[in-house]
Amino acid sequence: MEGGGPPRRAAGAAVRFVATHEGVEIAVEVERHGDEYHVKLGDRRLVADLVNAGPYVRSLRLEDGTQLALIHHRDGTTHEISLADASIHVDIRDPLSLKRGRREDEVGGGGVIKALMPGRIVRVLVKKGDSVTKGAGLLVLEAMKMENEIQAPADGVVEEVFVTAGQTVDGGAELVHVKRTED
């Protein structure tokens, strides 16, 4: 979301996330329809329009006509959203990276990141030699009609990128090697 705002997607391309706020996980699904976003937060649905009004400032208009100005700052997977006198901190991850993160918590982060399921590489966001922080996007993998941002499991340096945009990969395929930096 930083800089250019949320990525614009073709109508009907659902993007799923898991948002964690105060220890509670909430399933989030976003679909773009024209200039609107259809958003599902748990069991709640809403339609919204989000427009960049500056580097960190967004204008949010809801389907009932409510319009809000918000300030958004992102640090890795943590998003700080400020509305008037309230500030909310939310950790947002795609389901694949959340699953990968739980697995890597057991074995430690870093190393070769592999595809958890077959799919197509939509975008590669890093190159060899890039420094990355835990949670930073490495690439976008489309699987089962969903785009999933594959994130760095730890702070480190990209040692190798094994894929290119447009490439189809099998489950278990090596995607990126991140050499963990010591704390």
Secondary structure, DSSP 8 states (H G I E B T S, - for coil): -TTT-S----TT--EEEEEEETTEEEEEEEEEETTEEEEEETTEEEEEEEEE-SSSEEEEEETTS-EEEEEEEEETTEEEEEETTEEEEEEEE-HHHHHHHHHHHHH-S-EEEE-SS-EEEEEE---TT-EE-TT-EEEEEEETTEEEEEE-SSSEEEEEE---TT-EE-TT-EEEEEEE---
